Amino acid sequence: MKIETKSYQVARLPKTSESETVSIIQEAESKLSGLTGQAITLIAYSKSEEGDSHA
């Protein structure tokens, strides 16, 4: 994996269903790919009750 920055920001999505959230992420990937000319994969994490994160 190539990471271009040493910092990151967490984007909060509106409360939506899982399928709507996936659609938002896929749309963002498509727009970013169009801007950069490269394939983009965004990774989403959610906080569990135990405080762990998972993809």
C-alpha positions as CSV (number, residue, x, y, z in Angstrom):
1,M,0.0,0.0,0.0
2,K,1.3,3.5,-0.8
3,I,0.2,6.2,1.6
4,E,0.7,9.7,0.3
5,T,0.3,11.5,3.6
6,K,1.2,11.1,7.3
7,S,-2.2,12.4,8.5
8,Y,-5.7,11.6,7.7
9,Q,-9.2,12.9,8.4
10,V,-12.3,10.9,9.3
11,A,-15.4,11.8,7.2
12,R,-18.7,11.4,9.0
13,L,-21.5,10.2,6.8
14,P,-25.1,11.0,7.4
15,K,-27.1,8.2,9.1
16,T,-28.0,6.0,6.2
17,S,-28.5,2.3,5.5
18,E,-25.5,0.1,4.8
19,S,-26.3,0.0,1.1
20,E,-26.7,3.8,0.9
21,T,-23.3,4.2,2.6
22,V,-21.7,1.8,0.2
23,S,-23.2,3.7,-2.7
24,I,-21.8,7.0,-1.3
25,I,-18.3,5.5,-1.0
26,Q,-18.4,4.0,-4.5
27,E,-19.5,7.3,-6.0
28,A,-16.6,9.1,-4.2
29,E,-14.2,6.5,-5.5
30,S,-15.5,7.0,-9.1
31,K,-15.2,10.8,-8.8
32,L,-11.7,10.6,-7.4
33,S,-10.6,8.2,-10.0
34,G,-11.9,10.6,-12.7
35,L,-9.9,13.4,-11.2
36,T,-6.7,11.5,-10.7
37,G,-6.8,9.2,-13.7
38,Q,-6.0,6.3,-11.3
39,A,-8.0,3.6,-9.6
40,I,-9.0,4.7,-6.1
41,T,-10.1,2.5,-3.2
42,L,-11.6,4.1,-0.1
43,I,-11.7,2.1,3.1
44,A,-14.5,2.6,5.6
45,Y,-14.2,1.7,9.2
46,S,-16.9,1.7,11.9
47,K,-16.4,1.8,15.6
48,S,-17.6,-1.3,17.5
49,E,-19.0,-1.3,21.0
50,E,-15.6,-2.6,22.3
51,G,-13.9,0.3,20.7
52,D,-12.2,-1.7,18.0
53,S,-12.4,-0.7,14.3
54,H,-13.2,-3.0,11.4
55,A,-13.5,-2.6,7.7
